[in-house]
């Protein structure tokens, strides 16, 4: 059940990050969930370390903010390095 909760948390964080990031991000739900999970893993761990906790508790607001910031950074990097097709 913990894995399913982490996937759902990652999808929610990824959707919020995509809504906050300006511009168009051409990615589906699976890539959004992966983006959110990776961002939440990195961001919530860093947020927990700043706040003084070493674990990733998803109910802590510091971890939510860290997960969103981590996802926004990953989404920005994805936008920079992803190939964009310019077919006219």
Helices and strands as residue ranges (DSSP letters): H 2-20, H 29-51, H 61-81
